Amino acid sequence: MDFTLTSEQEMLKNSARKFLNNNFTSDYVRKMWENSQGYEPEMWAQIAELGWMGLTIPEEYGGLGLTFRDLGLILHEMGRVVMPGPFFSTVVLATELIKTAGSEEQKANYLERIASGKLIATVALYEEGVEWGAEGIKLTSTRKGDNYSLLGKKLFVPDAYSADLIIVAVRTENQVEAGEGISLFLVDPQTEGVEIELLPTMDQGRKLCAVSFLNAIFSSTEVLGEVGKGWSAIETMLIRANIGLSLEMLGGGEKVLEIATEYAKIRIQFGQPIGSYQAIKHKCAEMLLQVESSRSIAEYAAWTVDGNPQEVSKAASIAKTYVGNMYRKAAAATLQILGGIGFSWEHDIHLYYKRALASEAMFGDTVFHLELLASRWERKL
């Protein structure tokens, strides 16, 4: 299969790399780690002007109407600079969920605002225990006429602290079969009874939050799509989120390989660069093999979103498992090659290693996706 980029895609990729390298330096990334919002409005406005917010949003809703693979080119470059901020939660999570589940009125309202950079959004799924499937959604609702009262807590909600809109998965009916009875509520964070707490996490480039609902009241008109029919849209969103995250991790793995090889060329030990020693050569060669094989797997998964939807679910789990494993191992190997300097906070490898560990666990860890692949294989036997 030929994954050669078109001239337009090459321009998109090159312009993204130039913009991100110029603006998201390691000093800026570290500054955003200390910023509770995780981003600056001025930088967000610049990204919106580039059209990145609306890359996959249809033109009728103010977007560019490009493919998921086009968005993947941007995510790949963002992974190279461990970009902080609410881009992923807004453009991948919330946008894909609204596109899949929303009514025409809801799409017109929210997608146009996202595409213009006027709306930051996120999705709240997980709760205590962090069960990756539909059974993990236990936030309860009590119906009172046309209103719903929500009671419970969501954990590890990305960028909720800076979001204008939180799409919350809620159990509105007793479960009959897996995935039934789950609704998606469009929540304004300023609503009475909604409390948001910033969580201390390993990767402070992504601000994870706890969102508590203390009998907060919402109208049935604030449900995204149909009541009780939200899980299928969540599954679609999660598949695309795992593919997007795989492309981001690919960019990170590519960058740590560059860090390792550049250091191996200039670090002199016993009169010669450490890159001349077989042990270092082997580590770098293995990293290169894993990065390049990850590239094929991640790019194929991105292509299946629009090119082969029948394979997209399997491709997403394979990519998340393989690329996540590669990124973690490559970052750890780079730490070993760097030696003592790699363990100093001043070196950027910390940013990549922490992002690698956090990303591998997001939206289902390796064990979950391997079990998911195995269960699909068993059903075919």
C-alpha positions in Angstrom: 0.0 0.0 0.0 1.4 3.4 -1.0 1.3 6.0 1.8 3.2 8.6 -0.2 2.0 12.1 0.7 0.4 14.3 -1.9 1.9 17.7 -2.6 -0.9 19.3 -0.4 -0.2 16.9 2.4 3.6 17.6 2.2 2.8 21.3 2.5 0.5 20.7 5.5 3.1 18.6 7.2 6.0 21.0 6.5 4.1 24.1 7.6 3.0 22.3 10.8 6.5 21.3 11.7 7.8 24.9 11.1 5.1 26.5 13.1 5.4 24.0 16.0 9.2 24.1 16.1 9.1 27.9 16.2 6.4 28.3 18.8 6.4 25.1 21.0 10.0 25.2 22.2 10.9 23.1 25.2 10.9 26.4 27.3 7.4 27.1 26.2 6.2 23.6 26.9 7.7 23.7 30.4 5.9 27.1 30.9 2.6 25.5 30.0 3.3 22.6 32.4 3.2 25.3 35.1 0.1 27.0 33.7 -3.2 25.6 35.2 -5.0 26.1 31.9 -2.3 24.4 29.9 -2.5 26.9 27.0 -2.5 30.6 26.2 -5.4 32.2 24.3 -3.1 34.0 22.0 -1.5 30.8 20.8 -4.9 29.1 20.5 -6.0 31.9 18.3 -3.0 31.4 16.0 -3.7 27.7 15.7 -7.3 28.5 14.8 -6.2 30.9 12.1 -4.2 28.0 10.5 -7.5 26.1 10.2 -6.3 23.1 12.3 -9.4 23.2 14.6 -11.6 22.4 11.6 -9.5 20.0 9.6 -12.0 17.1 9.7 -15.1 19.2 10.2 -17.3 19.3 7.1 -17.3 22.5 5.1 -21.0 23.1 5.8 -20.1 23.6 9.5 -17.2 25.9 8.9 -14.4 23.3 8.6 -12.0 22.2 5.9 -13.6 18.8 5.3 -10.2 17.0 5.1 -9.5 13.3 6.0 -8.5 11.9 9.3 -5.1 11.1 7.8 -4.6 14.8 7.1 -5.4 15.5 10.8 -2.9 12.7 11.6 -0.1 14.6 9.9 -0.7 17.5 12.4 -0.9 15.1 15.4 2.3 13.5 14.4 4.1 16.8 14.4 2.5 17.8 17.7 3.9 14.6 19.2 7.4 15.6 18.2 7.2 18.7 20.4 5.1 17.1 23.2 2.6 19.9 22.5 0.5 20.9 25.6 -3.0 22.3 25.6 -6.6 21.2 24.8 -6.2 20.6 21.0 -6.5 16.8 21.3 -9.5 16.9 23.6 -11.3 19.5 21.5 -10.4 18.4 17.9 -10.2 14.6 18.3 -12.4 13.7 21.3 -15.3 16.3 21.3 -15.4 17.0 17.6 -15.6 13.3 16.6 -18.3 12.7 19.2 -20.4 15.6 18.0 -19.9 14.6 14.3 -21.1 11.1 15.1 -23.9 11.6 17.6 -25.1 15.2 17.2 -28.3 16.5 15.5 -28.0 18.9 12.6 -28.7 21.8 15.0 -26.1 20.6 17.5 -23.5 20.1 14.7 -24.1 23.6 13.3 -23.9 25.1 16.8 -20.9 23.4 18.2 -18.8 22.4 15.2 -18.7 25.9 13.8 -17.5 27.3 17.1 -14.8 24.7 17.4 -13.6 25.3 13.9 -13.3 29.0 14.5 -11.4 28.4 17.8 -14.2 30.0 19.9 -15.0 26.8 21.8 -12.8 24.5 23.8 -14.4 21.1 24.5 -13.6 17.8 26.1 -15.2 14.4 26.9 -15.8 12.9 30.3 -15.9 9.1 30.3 -14.0 7.4 33.0 -14.8 6.9 36.7 -13.3 5.2 39.8 -11.8 1.9 38.8 -11.2 3.0 35.2 -13.1 0.3 33.4 -12.5 0.9 29.7 -15.8 -0.5 28.4 -19.4 0.6 28.7 -19.7 -1.1 32.1 -17.4 1.5 33.5 -20.0 4.3 33.0 -21.8 4.4 36.3 -22.5 8.1 36.8 -26.2 8.0 37.7 -29.1 10.2 36.6 -32.5 10.7 38.0 -35.2 11.9 35.6 -37.7 14.5 36.8 -40.1 15.4 34.0 -37.9 16.8 31.2 -34.9 17.3 33.4 -32.1 15.0 34.7 -30.3 15.3 38.0 -26.7 14.0 37.8 -24.9 12.6 40.9 -21.4 11.2 40.8 -17.8 11.9 39.7 -15.8 11.6 36.5 -12.0 11.1 36.7 -9.1 11.9 34.3 -11.1 14.3 32.2 -8.6 16.0 29.9 -8.6 19.8 29.9 -11.8 20.1 31.8 -10.3 23.0 33.7 -10.1 25.1 30.5 -13.1 23.7 28.6 -16.2 25.7 27.7 -18.1 22.5 27.0 -17.8 19.0 28.6 -19.6 16.1 26.9 -20.4 13.7 29.8 -21.3 10.0 29.4 -24.1 9.2 31.8 -26.2 6.1 32.5 -29.8 7.1 32.0 -31.3 3.6 32.0 -30.6 0.3 33.7 -28.3 -1.7 31.5 -30.0 -4.4 29.5 -27.1 -5.2 27.1 -23.6 -3.9 27.0 -23.6 -0.3 25.7 -27.3 0.4 26.1 -28.8 3.1 28.3 -25.9 5.5 28.0 -26.5 9.2 27.1 -24.2 12.1 26.4 -24.9 15.3 28.2 -23.7 18.7 26.9 -22.4 20.3 30.1 -21.5 23.9 30.7 -18.8 23.8 33.4 -20.3 26.9 35.1 -23.6 25.0 35.8 -24.6 24.9 39.4 -23.6 21.6 41.0 -20.7 21.0 38.7 -17.2 21.2 40.4 -13.9 20.7 38.6 -10.6 19.8 40.3 -7.2 19.8 38.6 -5.5 16.5 39.3 -1.7 16.1 39.9 -0.5 13.9 37.1 2.8 12.7 35.7 2.3 14.4 32.3 1.4 18.0 33.1 1.2 18.8 29.4 -2.3 17.3 29.5 -4.3 18.7 32.3 -6.4 15.9 33.7 -9.3 16.8 36.0 -12.0 15.3 38.3 -15.5 16.6 37.5 -18.1 16.1 40.2 -21.8 16.4 39.8 -23.7 17.3 43.0 -27.3 16.8 41.8 -26.7 19.1 38.9 -29.8 19.6 36.8 -29.8 19.3 33.0 -32.7 19.5 30.5 -33.4 16.7 28.0 -32.5 19.3 25.3 -28.9 19.2 26.6 -28.5 15.6 25.5 -26.2 15.0 22.5 -28.2 13.0 20.0 -30.7 10.5 21.4 -31.2 9.6 25.0 -29.8 6.1 25.8 -28.0 5.8 22.4 -24.6 7.2 23.2 -22.4 4.2 23.5 -22.0 3.5 19.7 -20.9 7.1 19.2 -18.4 6.8 22.1 -17.0 3.6 20.5 -16.5 5.4 17.2 -14.8 8.3 18.9 -12.5 6.0 21.0 -11.4 4.2 17.9 -10.4 7.5 16.2 -8.9 8.8 19.5 -6.6 5.7 19.7 -5.5 6.2 16.1 -4.9 9.9 16.7 -2.9 9.1 19.9 -0.9 6.5 18.0 0.1 9.1 15.4 1.1 11.5 18.2 3.1 8.8 19.9 4.8 8.0 16.6 6.0 11.6 16.4 7.3 11.4 20.0 9.1 8.1 19.3 10.7 9.6 16.1 11.9 12.6 18.1 13.5 10.6 21.0 15.3 8.5 18.4 16.8 11.7 17.0 17.8 12.8 20.5 19.5 9.5 21.2 21.5 9.4 17.9 22.5 13.0 18.0 23.9 12.5 21.5 25.7 9.3 20.6 27.6 11.3 17.9 28.9 14.0 20.2 29.4 12.2 23.6 33.0 11.2 23.7 34.1 8.4 26.0 37.5 6.7 25.9 38.5 8.9 23.1 35.7 8.2 20.6 31.9 8.9 20.3 29.8 6.5 22.2 27.9 5.8 19.0 30.9 3.8 17.8 30.3 1.2 20.5 28.3 -1.8 19.6 25.9 -1.7 22.6 24.8 1.9 21.6 24.6 1.0 17.9 22.3 -2.0 18.7 20.0 0.2 20.9 19.7 2.9 18.2 19.2 0.3 15.4 16.4 -1.4 17.4 14.8 1.9 18.1 14.9 2.8 14.3 13.3 -0.6 13.5 10.5 0.0 16.0 9.9 3.6 14.9 9.7 2.7 11.2 7.4 -0.3 11.7 5.2 1.9 14.0 5.0 4.4 11.1 3.5 1.8 8.8 1.1 0.5 11.4 -0.1 4.0 12.5 -0.4 5.4 9.0 -2.4 2.3 7.9 -4.8 2.8 10.9 -5.3 6.5 9.9 -6.1 5.5 6.4 -8.7 2.9 7.5 -10.9 5.7 9.1 -11.9 6.9 5.6 -10.5 4.2 3.4 -11.5 0.9 5.0 -14.0 1.3 7.9 -14.5 -2.4 8.2 -10.9 -2.7 9.5 -10.7 0.5 11.5 -11.5 -1.0 14.9 -8.8 -3.8 14.6 -6.3 -1.4 13.1 -6.8 1.1 16.0 -6.1 -1.5 18.7 -3.1 -2.8 16.9 -1.7 0.7 16.4 -2.3 1.7 20.0 -0.7 -1.5 21.4 2.4 -1.5 19.1 3.1 2.2 18.9 2.5 2.8 22.6 5.0 0.0 23.4 7.5 1.5 20.9 7.3 5.0 22.4 7.8 3.8 26.0 10.7 1.6 25.1 12.4 4.2 22.8 12.1 6.9 25.5 13.6 4.5 28.1 16.4 3.5 25.8 17.2 7.1 25.1 17.4 7.7 28.9 20.0 4.9 29.1 22.0 6.3 26.2 22.1 9.8 27.7 23.2 8.4 31.0 23.4 10.9 33.9 22.4 13.9 32.0 19.2 12.2 31.0 18.2 12.0 34.7 18.5 15.8 35.2 15.3 17.8 35.0 16.9 20.2 32.6 17.0 17.7 29.8 13.9 17.4 27.5 13.8 13.6 27.6 11.7 13.8 30.7 8.9 15.5 28.8 8.9 12.7 26.3 9.2 9.8 28.7 6.3 11.1 30.9 4.2 11.7 27.8 5.0 8.1 26.6 3.9 6.5 29.8 0.7 8.6 30.1 -0.2 8.1 26.4 0.2 4.4 26.6 -2.4 4.2 29.3 -5.0 6.5 27.7 -8.1 5.1 26.2 -7.3 1.5 27.1 -3.9 0.2 28.0 -1.9 -2.5 26.2 -3.6 -5.4 28.1 -7.1 -4.1 27.3 -6.4 -3.8 23.6 -4.7 -7.2 23.4 -7.7 -8.7 25.0 -10.0 -6.8 22.7 -8.1 -8.2 19.7 -8.2 -11.7 21.1 -11.9 -11.6 21.7 -12.5 -10.5 18.1 -10.4 -13.3 16.9 -12.3 -15.8 19.0 -15.6 -14.7 17.6 -14.3 -15.4 14.1 -13.3 -19.0 14.9 
